[in-house]
Amino acid sequence: MSGPSPDVVLRAQGLTKRFGGLLAVQNVSFTQYSGEVLAVIGPNGAGKTTLLNLLSGVYRPTSGRLELLGQDVTALSMEGRCHLGLGRAFQIVRPFPEMTVLENVTVGALFGQAGTRLPEARERAYELLERTGLAAHADKEAHELTLLQDKRLEVARALATRPRVLLLDEVMAGLRPAEAQEAVALVRSVRDSGISVLFIEHIMPVVRDLADRVVVMDQGQVLAEGTYREVTANPQVVAAYLGTETELQA
Ligand SMILES: Nc1ncnc2c1ncn2[C@@H]1O[C@H](COP(=O)(O)OP(=O)(O)OP(=O)(O)O)[C@@H](O)[C@H]1O
């Protein structure tokens, strides 16, 4: 018997989620290795968000199994997965608008690790604001931030929980190209700090620039997997995107 490889951070085996008669995610298997940036792409309705919800524990799968850092977490709650090292931007959906930026990230630091004291959480939160370029806005209320700053805050809050794997759900959506480049640099710096990143993204240049490997979903299933070049040259992938507004060859 061989044990789980320490280099695997996430292993999905046959994950399936049924909503009534609809198989939103069907028999999805993939492996993410430590330090890897993995993109999940696919046309609208392919099942990407449902998959992310299965990974983070918002949904239990109808069938299948999920391992996080070598442990079977299929039946584990969102909080349990968070404490094991899974972070998700947008997990708390939106920042608390009336709290300051610093307070929002402090909540993340308190939430991520049981027993964290407030001064320690606040110190960690401030470090993360520096790292995400938000230190100058620490005392602003969250609703005063621009969209890009808001995305940075989402990432800072997720990082505050000390994840080893970070899930990002279309964090570039709505950003102007120059802002998206800044967000790409932020994700790279997260990766460089040793955190494995799994992200859903529609903007293909971002996928090309960030992803080590790409999983393509269509109609709930994995259609292809490989490097950006490999999957965008795959005729099945091209066919799945035909008639959609996404420009595949970025
Ligand atoms: N809670 C739900 N109840 C019923 N059906 C759902 C639910 N969530 C998603 N679906 C359906 O499951 C399918 C996959 O949806 P999902 O949102 O996961 O796709 P997606 O790839 O994230 O799409 P998009 O790129 O448009 O966000 C769709 O047909 C959707 O209508």
Ligand as a Chemical Component Dictionary entry (heavy atoms), coordinates in Angstrom:
data_LIG
# 
_chem_comp.id                   LIG 
_chem_comp.type                 NON-POLYMER 
_chem_comp.pdbx_formal_charge   0 
_chem_comp.three_letter_code    LIG 
# 
loop_
_chem_comp_atom.comp_id 
_chem_comp_atom.atom_id 
_chem_comp_atom.alt_atom_id 
_chem_comp_atom.type_symbol 
_chem_comp_atom.charge 
_chem_comp_atom.model_Cartn_x 
_chem_comp_atom.model_Cartn_y 
_chem_comp_atom.model_Cartn_z 
_chem_comp_atom.pdbx_ordinal 
LIG N1  N1  N 0 -27.928 25.461 -6.633  1  
LIG C1  C1  C 0 -28.257 25.025 -7.867  2  
LIG N2  N2  N 0 -29.440 24.433 -8.106  3  
LIG C2  C2  C 0 -29.763 23.968 -9.334  4  
LIG N3  N3  N 0 -28.954 24.056 -10.404 5  
LIG C3  C3  C 0 -27.774 24.646 -10.244 6  
LIG C4  C4  C 0 -27.356 25.169 -8.981  7  
LIG N4  N4  N 0 -26.101 25.702 -9.123  8  
LIG C5  C5  C 0 -25.768 25.534 -10.411 9  
LIG N5  N5  N 0 -26.752 24.898 -11.086 10 
LIG C6  C6  C 0 -26.726 24.503 -12.498 11 
LIG O1  O1  O 0 -25.589 23.702 -12.670 12 
LIG C7  C7  C 0 -24.950 23.961 -13.924 13 
LIG C8  C8  C 0 -23.510 24.375 -13.695 14 
LIG O2  O2  O 0 -23.510 25.681 -13.105 15 
LIG P1  P1  P 0 -22.188 26.405 -12.582 16 
LIG O3  O3  O 0 -22.609 27.712 -12.012 17 
LIG O4  O4  O 0 -21.419 25.485 -11.733 18 
LIG O5  O5  O 0 -21.417 26.625 -13.960 19 
LIG P2  P2  P 0 -20.201 27.605 -14.273 20 
LIG O6  O6  O 0 -19.281 26.840 -15.144 21 
LIG O7  O7  O 0 -19.657 28.148 -13.007 22 
LIG O8  O8  O 0 -20.915 28.740 -15.102 23 
LIG P3  P3  P 0 -20.534 30.309 -15.264 24 
LIG O9  O9  O 0 -19.256 30.337 -16.031 25 
LIG O10 O10 O 0 -21.686 30.831 -16.045 26 
LIG O11 O11 O 0 -20.436 30.865 -13.880 27 
LIG C9  C9  C 0 -25.796 25.028 -14.618 28 
LIG O12 O12 O 0 -26.699 24.370 -15.489 29 
LIG C10 C10 C 0 -26.547 25.671 -13.462 30 
LIG O13 O13 O 0 -27.787 26.189 -13.893 31 
# 
loop_
_chem_comp_bond.comp_id 
_chem_comp_bond.atom_id_1 
_chem_comp_bond.atom_id_2 
_chem_comp_bond.value_order 
_chem_comp_bond.pdbx_ordinal 
LIG N1  C1  SING 1  
LIG C1  N2  SING 2  
LIG C1  C4  DOUB 3  
LIG N2  C2  DOUB 4  
LIG C2  N3  SING 5  
LIG N3  C3  DOUB 6  
LIG C3  C4  SING 7  
LIG C3  N5  SING 8  
LIG C4  N4  SING 9  
LIG N4  C5  DOUB 10 
LIG C5  N5  SING 11 
LIG N5  C6  SING 12 
LIG C6  O1  SING 13 
LIG C6  C10 SING 14 
LIG O1  C7  SING 15 
LIG C7  C8  SING 16 
LIG C7  C9  SING 17 
LIG C8  O2  SING 18 
LIG O2  P1  SING 19 
LIG P1  O3  DOUB 20 
LIG P1  O4  SING 21 
LIG P1  O5  SING 22 
LIG O5  P2  SING 23 
LIG P2  O6  DOUB 24 
LIG P2  O7  SING 25 
LIG P2  O8  SING 26 
LIG O8  P3  SING 27 
LIG P3  O9  DOUB 28 
LIG P3  O10 SING 29 
LIG P3  O11 SING 30 
LIG C9  O12 SING 31 
LIG C9  C10 SING 32 
LIG C10 O13 SING 33 
# 
